[in-house]
Amino acid sequence: MELVTEREREVLTRVALGRSNKLIARELQVSVKTVEKHRANLMRKLTLHNTAAVTRFAIRHGMVNATDLEALAE
């Protein structure tokens, strides 16, 4: 995890929670292109290939929990 920047962690958490790049950009006050770049970088660094893998990683590393994900389903 040391390879991932703080901003990439913020993006990773939001991706795991199902937020779109556009919403993440708005929340972090950056451009969508910046979010796309952070997302691509963190996925490359962590060898994650899709959103499901990002979500699994975030759960396994305590970045999100089942309660967070259940709230999305409601």
GIGI-V713221 format. One record per helix or strand. SS is the DSSP state (H for helix, E for strand). FROM is the first residue (numbers start at 1). TO is the last residue. If there is no record, write none. Layout:
# GIGI-V713221
SS:FROM:TO  SS:FROM:TO
This chain:
# GIGI-V713221
H:6:16  H:21:28  H:32:45  H:51:60  H:66:73
